[in-house]
């Protein structure tokens, strides 16, 4: 409508952001880049969270802590500014754990904001013509455009749920996460499945699913990091870790006297400890 400010699009990463920017949709972009299922999300206000998350992501090789912190803080400030300026603020997030935790963080952040009614949500777990839908980033500009009419206001009940999930994530409270994984929260249809996947990782289980899948991939014949990544991707119900995080886990599994993997002349192989681990 004439006279209304253009929308602001909050997206889950640079891939979908670049495609959305090439579409016919008006408005500006905010890219939410943190990978919240990797590393610790500390208790405390956003300023503390962004500082500690930036330090962790920098240690993981994703850039300088200062640049990462500036990016996280700018996305947060952009979100608040969009709401306060009266922009329709549209959240584009799919079904997987990466996106659902980002969505929870955003909803918890603005749960008490008086302008939260300007939020709209586009969320999905499938798209025609994409039999194994891996996320918004694989859609074309034209395909993204078809989702625009599906944006909808958020049910007010999503905000207290998001706050509980986010606080439980920050405090490492597996009991609360387990409880919420067994619910069907209105307006957040994909959150329970995402939480169940989260609970299959450390520190909530004795052995993480991601590490076991890497070992299974090697046992089945994958020999390079790329082959292992592809094999583990196929083991997931929804996309989980990106390739750089899987490569990092592979490297970690080759360390120490009790390493489960070892690089050899023919590629990565299981050590005797790795074979024993898979036998249980």
C-alpha positions in Angstrom: 0.0 0.0 0.0 1.2 3.5 -0.9 2.6 5.4 2.1 3.7 2.3 4.1 7.4 1.8 4.7 9.0 -1.0 2.7 9.2 -4.4 4.4 12.4 -5.7 6.1 13.3 -9.3 5.5 15.2 -11.2 8.2 16.8 -14.3 6.6 18.8 -17.3 7.8 21.9 -16.8 5.8 23.7 -15.2 2.9 22.5 -17.7 0.3 18.8 -16.9 0.6 19.7 -13.3 1.2 21.4 -12.9 -2.1 18.6 -14.7 -4.0 15.9 -12.6 -2.2 17.8 -9.4 -3.1 17.5 -10.4 -6.8 13.8 -11.0 -6.6 11.0 -8.5 -7.3 10.2 -8.1 -3.6 10.9 -4.6 -2.2 12.6 -3.9 1.1 15.9 -4.4 2.9 17.7 -7.4 4.3 18.9 -8.5 7.7 21.0 -11.6 7.7 21.0 -13.7 10.9 24.3 -15.6 10.8 25.0 -17.3 14.1 25.0 -21.1 14.2 23.4 -21.5 17.6 23.6 -25.3 17.8 27.4 -25.1 17.8 29.2 -24.1 21.0 27.8 -22.5 24.1 25.1 -19.8 24.1 25.8 -18.1 27.4 23.1 -16.8 29.8 22.8 -13.0 29.8 21.7 -10.1 27.7 22.3 -9.9 23.9 25.4 -7.8 24.3 27.1 -10.5 26.3 25.8 -13.3 24.1 27.0 -11.7 20.9 30.5 -11.0 22.4 30.9 -14.6 23.6 29.4 -16.1 20.4 31.8 -13.9 18.3 34.8 -15.2 20.2 33.7 -18.8 19.8 33.0 -18.4 16.0 36.4 -16.7 15.6 38.1 -19.7 17.3 36.3 -22.0 14.9 37.8 -20.1 12.0 34.9 -18.0 10.8 36.7 -14.6 10.9 37.8 -12.1 13.4 36.0 -11.8 16.7 35.6 -8.1 16.2 34.0 -8.4 12.7 31.7 -11.2 13.8 30.6 -9.3 16.9 29.9 -6.2 14.7 27.8 -8.3 12.4 25.8 -10.0 15.1 25.2 -6.7 16.9 24.2 -4.9 13.6 21.6 -7.6 12.8 20.1 -7.2 16.3 20.1 -3.4 16.0 18.5 -3.6 12.6 15.7 -5.8 13.8 14.8 -3.5 16.6 15.1 -0.4 14.4 12.8 -2.0 11.8 10.1 -2.7 14.4 10.3 0.7 15.9 10.1 2.4 12.5 6.9 0.5 11.7 8.2 -1.7 9.0 6.5 -5.0 8.2 9.3 -7.3 9.4 9.2 -10.7 7.7 11.1 -13.7 9.2 12.1 -16.3 6.6 13.1 -19.5 8.4 12.7 -23.1 7.5 12.3 -26.3 9.5 15.8 -27.4 10.4 17.6 -26.9 13.8 19.8 -24.1 12.5 16.8 -22.0 11.5 14.6 -22.9 14.4 17.1 -21.8 17.0 17.7 -18.5 15.1 13.9 -18.0 15.1 13.7 -18.8 18.8 16.5 -16.3 19.5 14.7 -13.5 17.5 11.3 -14.2 19.1 12.8 -14.2 22.6 14.6 -11.0 21.8 11.4 -9.1 20.9 8.9 -10.9 23.1 8.3 -7.8 25.1 8.6 -5.3 22.3 5.4 -3.2 21.9 5.8 -3.3 18.1 6.1 -7.1 17.8 2.8 -7.1 15.9 4.7 -5.9 12.9 6.3 -9.3 12.6 5.3 -11.8 9.9 6.6 -15.4 9.5 7.3 -17.5 6.4 8.2 -21.0 7.5 8.2 -24.3 5.6 9.6 -27.8 5.4 8.9 -28.6 1.7 8.5 -27.0 -1.6 7.1 -28.3 -4.9 9.8 -29.7 -7.3 12.3 -30.1 -4.5 11.8 -33.7 -3.3 14.4 -33.5 -0.5 13.9 -29.8 0.5 17.2 -28.6 2.0 16.1 -25.0 2.7 15.3 -21.6 1.4 18.8 -21.2 0.1 18.1 -23.7 -2.7 15.1 -21.8 -4.1 15.2 -19.5 -7.0 14.1 -15.8 -6.8 10.9 -16.8 -8.6 10.2 -19.6 -6.1 10.9 -17.3 -3.1 8.4 -14.8 -4.6 5.6 -17.5 -4.5 6.1 -17.7 -0.7 5.4 -14.0 -0.1 1.5 -14.3 0.1 2.0 -17.0 2.8 3.5 -14.7 5.3 1.4 -14.5 8.4 1.2 -12.7 11.8 2.6 -14.6 14.7 0.4 -16.3 17.3 1.0 -14.5 20.5 1.6 -17.8 22.2 4.9 -18.3 20.4 6.7 -15.7 22.4 6.6 -17.4 25.9 7.5 -20.7 24.2 10.5 -19.1 22.5 11.6 -17.5 25.7 11.5 -20.8 27.5 13.5 -22.6 24.8 16.1 -19.8 24.6 16.6 -19.7 28.3 16.9 -23.5 28.4 19.4 -23.4 25.6 21.5 -20.7 27.5 21.3 -22.6 30.7 21.9 -26.1 29.2 18.6 -27.2 30.7 18.0 -30.5 28.9 14.9 -31.3 31.0 13.1 -28.2 29.7 14.2 -28.8 26.2 13.0 -32.4 26.4 9.7 -31.3 27.7 9.2 -28.8 24.9 10.3 -31.3 22.3 7.2 -33.3 23.2 4.8 -30.5 22.7 3.0 -29.0 19.7 3.4 -25.2 20.1 0.9 -23.1 18.2 2.7 -21.2 15.4 6.0 -23.1 15.7 5.2 -26.5 14.0 8.8 -27.4 13.3 10.3 -26.5 16.7 9.7 -29.9 18.5 11.5 -31.8 15.8 14.4 -29.4 15.8 14.7 -29.7 19.6 14.7 -33.5 19.4 17.7 -33.2 17.0 19.4 -30.8 19.4 19.0 -33.3 22.2 20.8 -36.0 20.2 24.0 -34.0 20.6 26.4 -33.3 23.6 26.0 -32.4 26.4 22.6 -34.1 26.7 23.6 -37.6 25.6 26.6 -39.8 26.2 27.6 -39.9 22.6 26.6 -37.3 20.0 24.7 -38.3 16.9 27.0 -36.2 14.6 30.2 -38.0 15.7 28.6 -41.4 15.3 27.3 -40.6 11.8 30.8 -39.5 10.8 32.2 -42.8 12.0 29.4 -44.7 10.2 30.2 -42.8 7.0 33.8 -43.8 7.2 32.9 -47.4 8.0 30.7 -47.4 4.9 33.6 -46.3 2.7 33.7 -42.5 2.7 37.4 -41.4 2.7 37.5 -37.6 2.2 35.9 -34.9 4.3 33.7 -34.0 1.3 32.5 -37.6 1.0 31.9 -37.8 4.7 29.9 -34.6 4.7 27.7 -35.8 1.8 27.1 -39.2 3.6 26.2 -37.6 6.9 23.9 -35.1 5.2 21.9 -38.0 3.8 21.6 -39.5 7.3 19.7 -36.4 8.5 15.9 -35.9 8.5 16.6 -32.2 7.9 19.8 -30.3 7.1 22.0 -30.1 10.2 25.6 -28.9 10.2 27.3 -27.1 7.3 30.4 -28.6 5.7 32.9 -26.5 7.7 31.4 -27.7 11.0 31.5 -31.4 9.8 35.1 -30.9 8.7 35.9 -29.5 12.1 34.4 -32.6 13.8 36.3 -34.9 11.6 39.6 -33.2 12.5 38.7 -33.4 16.2 38.1 -37.1 15.9 41.7 -37.6 14.6 43.3 -36.0 17.7 44.8 -37.6 20.8 45.9 -41.1 21.8 42.3 -42.3 21.8 41.5 -40.8 18.3 38.6 -42.5 16.5 39.8 -41.6 13.0 43.2 -41.4 11.4 44.4 -40.0 8.0 46.1 -42.6 5.9 47.5 -42.9 2.4 44.1 -43.9 1.1 42.1 -41.4 3.0 40.5 -41.2 6.4 40.0 -44.5 8.2 38.7 -45.8 11.5 41.2 -46.5 14.2 40.8 -49.6 16.4 39.2 -47.3 19.0 36.8 -46.1 16.3 35.8 -49.6 15.4 35.3 -50.4 19.1 33.2 -47.2 19.4 30.8 -48.3 16.6 30.5 -51.8 18.2 29.3 -50.0 21.3 
